Amino acid sequence: MATRRSVLIGALGASALAAGGGGLWFHVARGSAGDYEARARSLRTVFDPENAGDRLWAEIVRYATLAANSHNTQAWRFGWDNGDLAITPDGARRTPAVDPDDHHLYASLGCALENMLLAGQAAGLRLVPRFADGAIRVALEPAKPATDWLFDAIPHRQSTRGPFDGSTLSAEEQRLLEETPLGGGVEGVVVRLFTDRPAIAAVREYVIEGNTRQMADAAFVAELRQWIRFGYGEALRTGDGLFGVASGNPALPEALGSLIFSSVFTLDGETEKYRTQIDGSAAIAVLSAATDDPAGWVQAGRAVQRLQLAATAMGLKTSYINQPVEVAALRGQFAAWAGLGARRPDLVLRIGRGAALPYSLRRPVEAVYGG
């Protein structure tokens, strides 16, 4: 899911300033900051089905693409097949080093599906999904238009990779975070919400161990680098990937970022960042689907999207810390610790209160929708 490498991009910015490249850096960073903000804002205009006209489905797809997704690769496609809307994987945007079995890819499809179901409901459509032949197929039925608090949160949700303030959840917030993911027809998903400090510290150690193993994997590091966007121009050109500004860090010229990448991506820096981020969290959520297959991973994605929307509506921030489920050698240990037995832990999310950050971008609807 949306990746959590803000420390890397922040270190890149600090190194650039220390190198004395301030004049060039400020010129490049400021040159298109307004364009970036305008693009991000336009992507998140409120969906108005009554005035969408012949762009109704393009608008529903736009809301679907605002969902969480791994490395912000947006590895999804939307199109029509025999009267059904199909959501299919985009294999060209796979991340085989971090996600060799396409687990996160299918969870991302589930996140997009949940947004689509909520947007369809607002447009007076009941969308009935099923999983078949490696894709999600969605049948359409008429319904009474309705919106709810999760729909209203869609344009505001983001993966916030900055620090949280260490405050705790209220009893009502905890109840909603535990119950909301399993509404809306989501079935078979277990949600474990950990709020006590010893449990949060235990998750922190699993994350740090997983991150240590990943950073020792050259293929993982190379794949991560492929999806990092250093400057406004690069971020606007691609409309995808991990942009430092969206993590609260400075923009850099693309050439400079690439030049200093290997010198600032350090294990000590990553470890300290995760320690700080997790220790400041109010809760950690672990989600597990009933089946360890693409259909189950889609369900896990639907549930985690609902959880993030609920958190957003309550003024909470979220971001993924999926290392304990991405590193296969840790996955079973982590499942046992989380009380999941033989079930696969699918997704790990930290939750808390923190500052608002700039939004990430998405590719144009026309790039993913064959309407």
Secondary structure, DSSP 8 states (H G I E B T S, - for coil): -----HHHHHHHHHHHHHTT-HHHHHHHHHHTHHHHHHHHHHHT----GGG-GGGHHHHHHHHHHTS--GGG---EEEEEETTEEEEEE-GGG--TTT-TTSHHHHHHHHHHHHHHHHHHHHTTEEEEEEEETTEEEEEEEE------HHHHHGGG--B--S--------HHHHHHHHHGGG-TT--S-EEEEE-SHHHHHHHHHHHHHHHHHHHT-HHHHHHHHHTEE-SHHHHHHH--SEEGGGGT-----HHHHHHHHHHH--HHHHHHHHHHHHHT-SEEEEEE-SSSSHHHHHHHHHHHHHHHHHHHHTT-EEEE--HHHHSHHHHHHHHHHTT-TTS---EEEEEE------------GGGTEE-
